[in-house]
């Protein structure tokens, strides 16, 4: 029986433990995977830094391509289909990670504004894998919500919070707008330049946009010139060569890592592994679970803080504080920032999602209910 050969992006957690029983594996940095590397491969497993197209695969025997990330702009799906190459993308694998990043920022803004959650109106643009999780968590905390998703509205889907809003109405009413659309250039509702200069010019100084979706959805030049004081940016045009002006203006600037939790990356790899097993008609194994990292230490509710938003923010920052990523990205020159952007994405520290964290129940029943709704495990 011929042994399969598998090329795998070396940033995939537990890649050896997952895939080694399927054949000979080779772990390579995503940017170093080239036509020569894959020439004798039967399967290719990538993240976001490998351009998968005719140039890469024309002279290879690859028949399965798996992408363990949700973005698709690095994959020439039409060419793969034309060549009869099976393609699988782990859509939704990082949705919880991104939603936790967003909720942390929303709670932080409530604290900075000294407002209760119910006093803030959150506009969610795009209610797919990520947007739905943002909505569910925001509802659990009591934020007011306005939702916009024209494709889902056209399909007749029920709105998870109130009635569907048109985008301009949402922009007029929301205190904070968080974007969760894919980047698309065609179709009935293209998202490229969705938040364009005319829309940005209508927003006032205290409104906030969070872009943890894709670069290119917001007109970055117009964003820089807008009246808004607070700009929260994780996704940028022309990554890693990000806009210097926007970077300097951003209250929070992170290198496209909202979805970079360990659990999201492991889930993406696991889903691809399961699909490759199915493709090759091999039974999946579970021995890889023995290599999973230990559970994080229990979190602690700080009862000395005097209000629920502050207590919750302290807890969320114990689990993950995005400002550490902001600090690590900063450097003396933009050239150094651009290099650090890639380094930080590749060598990202261990970050666990909320369902992996435990804490003791507090005295307030409603706080415990909210924490459980967010995914924390209480004992």
Secondary structure as GFF3:
##gff-version 3
##sequence-region A 1 379
A	DSSP	beta_strand	5	9	.	.	.	ID=ss1
A	DSSP	alpha_helix	15	19	.	.	.	ID=ss2
A	DSSP	three_ten_helix	20	22	.	.	.	ID=ss3
A	DSSP	beta_strand	24	28	.	.	.	ID=ss4
A	DSSP	three_ten_helix	30	32	.	.	.	ID=ss5
A	DSSP	alpha_helix	35	38	.	.	.	ID=ss6
A	DSSP	beta_strand	43	46	.	.	.	ID=ss7
A	DSSP	alpha_helix	54	57	.	.	.	ID=ss8
A	DSSP	beta_strand	64	67	.	.	.	ID=ss9
A	DSSP	alpha_helix	77	82	.	.	.	ID=ss10
A	DSSP	beta_strand	86	89	.	.	.	ID=ss11
A	DSSP	alpha_helix	95	113	.	.	.	ID=ss12
A	DSSP	three_ten_helix	117	119	.	.	.	ID=ss13
A	DSSP	beta_strand	121	125	.	.	.	ID=ss14
A	DSSP	alpha_helix	129	141	.	.	.	ID=ss15
A	DSSP	beta_strand	144	148	.	.	.	ID=ss16
A	DSSP	alpha_helix	150	154	.	.	.	ID=ss17
A	DSSP	alpha_helix	167	173	.	.	.	ID=ss18
A	DSSP	beta_strand	176	179	.	.	.	ID=ss19
A	DSSP	alpha_helix	197	202	.	.	.	ID=ss20
A	DSSP	beta_strand	208	211	.	.	.	ID=ss21
A	DSSP	alpha_helix	220	225	.	.	.	ID=ss22
A	DSSP	beta_strand	230	233	.	.	.	ID=ss23
A	DSSP	alpha_helix	244	249	.	.	.	ID=ss24
A	DSSP	beta_strand	252	253	.	.	.	ID=ss25
A	DSSP	alpha_helix	262	279	.	.	.	ID=ss26
A	DSSP	three_ten_helix	287	291	.	.	.	ID=ss27
A	DSSP	alpha_helix	308	319	.	.	.	ID=ss28
A	DSSP	alpha_helix	322	329	.	.	.	ID=ss29
A	DSSP	alpha_helix	334	346	.	.	.	ID=ss30
A	DSSP	three_ten_helix	354	356	.	.	.	ID=ss31
A	DSSP	beta_strand	358	359	.	.	.	ID=ss32
A	DSSP	alpha_helix	365	374	.	.	.	ID=ss33
A	DSSP	beta_strand	377	378	.	.	.	ID=ss34
###
